[in-house]
């Protein structure tokens, strides 16, 4: 079954159904991937998005090899990937020699990085977010590289505008976001040096039922915990749509590499989202703070022009999330920390 608006379920009953939906390709994804030759390697595949992105690539291209690379400290992720026909390679991406031993796949999705706990060891954060990209960019100079980045590289912008577009210069608060600028600069430098085609995939707030802005807000409403609206405006996108756009970027690479914003095309308020969940759960949200006039917001008009609007819209994401949280279904226990304004994660 292909992913279309007409084939979306009313609810997502369990993790198996969630994984299947996240790995379900659209015809547009299949068509774009057919425009590029060769296998796909996903570096840093063991994170939140990596496994289902790999599964999505495998289902879209069943006749090609998809390779997932990570340390695989959680062996269950490796088992999950292998059960779906995805090859796996254990590799510490801080080890330059190990990186150079990897097979030279013509298509690379770079997903490695460090955010949660970034303030606890800033040197490791910079090593993962800037040093590793430099190693990878040199080792895969002959590949197409789509490198995951973040909308947090931008400065805060007025909430009554359209968000930051790709022409806006990065100028973020906090060392985590600064290290992400470092990541982009390394890929940009070596893309220019070696004429490596690529894209800098500036994603903010992917939504999975087990984590994300909507999961955070819904859980706080249901449990009566306070919701800080200081950073009161957000964009977000269904994780399956974000994964599909990352893979489709392989057919839309630039030389030198260039940024593309990826999120929902709407700017939504945290207060309104909390009220909607409050109505669904029959309890008033506990709101604290006051909306500031600026937030981290991106303008995704370039992505919409290339890929169209996301398949899964906001109303359906809210419905799925409310149902999932109300049934006390599993959570990854990794808050997005969307409300943080000083960049300290």
DADAMO-V697034 format. One record per residue. RES is the residue in one letter. SS is DSSP state (A for helix, B for strand, O for the rest). PHI is phi in whole degrees, 0 to 359 (NA if undefined). OMEGA is omega as a letter, one per 20 degrees, with the letter a starting at -180 (999 if undefined). Layout:
((RES,SS,PHI,OMEGA) (RES,SS,PHI,OMEGA))
This chain:
((X,O,NA,r) (X,O,274,r) (X,O,279,r) (X,O,218,r) (X,A,299,a) (X,A,283,a) (X,A,261,a) (X,O,288,r) (X,O,283,r) (X,O,289,r) (X,O,221,r) (X,O,247,a) (X,O,291,a) (X,O,202,a) (X,A,295,r) (X,A,299,r) (X,A,292,r) (X,A,296,r) (X,A,298,r) (X,A,298,a) (X,A,293,r) (X,A,293,a) (X,O,260,a) (X,O,271,a) (X,O,277,r) (X,O,265,r) (X,A,296,r) (X,A,297,r) (X,A,295,r) (X,A,302,a) (X,A,297,a) (X,A,293,a) (X,A,293,r) (X,O,290,r) (X,O,280,a) (X,O,245,a) (X,O,268,r) (X,O,96,a) (X,O,282,a) (X,B,238,r) (X,B,246,a) (X,B,245,a) (X,B,268,a) (X,O,81,a) (X,O,287,a) (X,O,271,r) (X,O,280,a) (X,O,297,a) (X,O,266,a) (X,A,302,a) (X,A,301,a) (X,A,286,r) (X,A,297,r) (X,A,297,r) (X,A,297,r) (X,A,296,r) (X,A,299,a) (X,A,296,a) (X,A,288,r) (X,A,286,a) (X,O,231,a) (X,O,295,a) (X,O,266,r) (X,O,240,a) (X,O,277,r) (X,B,242,a) (X,B,241,r) (X,B,255,a) (X,B,240,r) (X,B,190,r) (X,O,285,a) (X,O,56,r) (X,O,296,r) (X,O,259,a) (X,A,292,r) (X,A,295,r) (X,A,294,r) (X,A,299,r) (X,A,297,a) (X,A,300,a) (X,A,294,a) (X,A,295,r) (X,A,295,a) (X,O,255,r) (X,O,81,r) (X,O,262,r) (X,B,287,a) (X,B,232,r) (X,B,227,r) (X,B,282,a) (X,O,201,r) (X,O,270,a) (X,O,287,r) (X,O,276,a) (X,O,260,a) (X,A,300,r) (X,A,297,r) (X,A,295,r) (X,A,298,a) (X,A,290,r) (X,A,279,a) (X,O,295,r) (X,O,297,a) (X,O,274,r) (X,O,293,r) (X,O,287,a) (X,B,232,a) (X,B,235,r) (X,B,252,a) (X,B,261,a) (X,O,239,a) (X,O,289,r) (X,O,168,a) (X,O,224,r) (X,O,232,a) (X,O,295,a) (X,O,82,a) (X,A,303,a) (X,A,289,a) (X,A,288,r) (X,O,211,a) (X,A,293,r) (X,A,294,r) (X,A,293,r) (X,A,301,r) (X,A,293,r) (X,A,298,a) (X,A,290,a) (X,A,268,a) (X,A,231,a) (X,A,291,r) (X,A,301,r) (X,A,303,r) (X,A,295,r) (X,A,295,a) (X,A,293,a) (X,A,298,r) (X,A,283,a) (X,A,291,a) (X,O,244,a) (X,O,299,a) (X,O,265,a) (X,O,256,r) (X,B,276,a) (X,B,233,r) (X,B,259,a) (X,B,254,r) (X,B,295,r) (X,B,232,a) (X,B,208,r) (X,A,294,a) (X,A,289,r) (X,A,287,a) (X,O,276,r) (X,O,285,r) (X,O,295,r) (X,B,231,a) (X,B,301,a) (X,O,286,r) (X,O,266,r) (X,O,259,a) (X,O,255,a) (X,O,91,a) (X,B,285,r) (X,O,259,a) (X,O,293,r) (X,O,280,a) (X,O,285,a) (X,O,289,r) (X,O,299,r) (X,O,195,a) (X,O,268,r) (X,O,276,r) (X,O,87,a) (X,A,289,r) (X,A,302,a) (X,A,294,r) (X,A,296,r) (X,A,293,r) (X,A,289,r) (X,A,297,r) (X,A,302,r) (X,A,303,a) (X,A,298,a) (X,A,296,r) (X,A,294,r) (X,A,295,r) (X,A,295,a) (X,A,300,a) (X,A,285,r) (X,A,297,r) (X,A,293,a) (X,A,294,a) (X,A,252,a) (X,O,56,r) (X,O,276,r) (X,O,289,a) (X,B,188,r) (X,B,214,r) (X,B,257,a) (X,B,268,a) (X,B,276,a) (X,B,264,r) (X,O,227,r) (X,O,67,r) (X,B,285,a) (X,B,247,r) (X,B,239,a) (X,O,300,a) (X,O,267,r) (X,B,195,r) (X,O,120,a) (X,A,303,a) (X,A,296,r) (X,A,299,a) (X,A,298,a) (X,A,294,a) (X,A,300,a) (X,A,296,r) (X,A,293,r) (X,A,298,a) (X,A,296,a) (X,A,265,r) (X,O,75,r) (X,O,275,a) (X,B,293,r) (X,B,244,a) (X,B,278,a) (X,O,255,r) (X,O,303,r) (X,O,262,a) (X,O,261,a) (X,B,227,a) (X,B,218,r) (X,O,248,r) (X,O,202,a) (X,B,213,r) (X,B,303,a) (X,A,301,r) (X,A,297,r) (X,A,294,r) (X,A,297,r) (X,A,297,r) (X,A,297,r) (X,A,293,r) (X,A,299,r) (X,A,293,r) (X,A,294,r) (X,A,299,r) (X,A,301,r) (X,A,269,a) (X,O,226,a) (X,O,279,r) (X,B,244,r) (X,O,232,j) (X,O,288,a) (X,O,303,a) (X,B,218,a) (X,B,280,r) (X,B,217,r) (X,B,278,a) (X,B,228,r) (X,O,188,r) (X,O,288,a) (X,O,275,r) (X,O,257,r) (X,O,259,a) (X,B,243,r) (X,B,262,r) (X,A,298,a) (X,A,299,r) (X,A,296,r) (X,A,296,r) (X,A,297,r) (X,A,296,r) (X,A,297,r) (X,A,294,r) (X,A,301,r) (X,A,294,a) (X,A,294,a) (X,A,265,a) (X,O,70,r) (X,O,212,a) (X,O,283,r) (X,O,291,r) (X,B,264,a) (X,B,261,r) (X,B,232,r) (X,O,83,a) (X,O,221,a) (X,O,299,r) (X,O,278,a) (X,O,284,a) (X,B,230,r) (X,B,200,r) (X,O,276,a) (X,O,222,a) (X,B,239,r) (X,O,263,a) (X,O,254,a) (X,A,298,r) (X,A,295,r) (X,A,294,r) (X,A,297,r) (X,A,296,a) (X,A,284,a) (X,A,245,a) (X,O,82,r) (X,O,289,r) (X,O,306,r) (X,O,293,a) (X,O,264,a) (X,O,269,a) (X,A,297,a) (X,A,301,a) (X,A,290,r) (X,A,299,r) (X,A,296,r) (X,A,298,r) (X,A,300,a) (X,A,294,r) (X,A,300,r) (X,A,295,a) (X,A,297,a) (X,A,291,a) (X,A,297,r) (X,O,272,a) (X,O,55,r) (X,O,285,a) (X,O,300,r) (X,O,235,r) (X,O,284,a) (X,O,67,a) (X,O,237,r) (X,O,298,a) (X,O,289,a) (X,O,59,a) (X,O,300,a) (X,O,277,a) (X,O,288,a) (X,O,253,a) (X,O,263,r) (X,O,77,a) (X,O,265,a) (X,O,252,999))
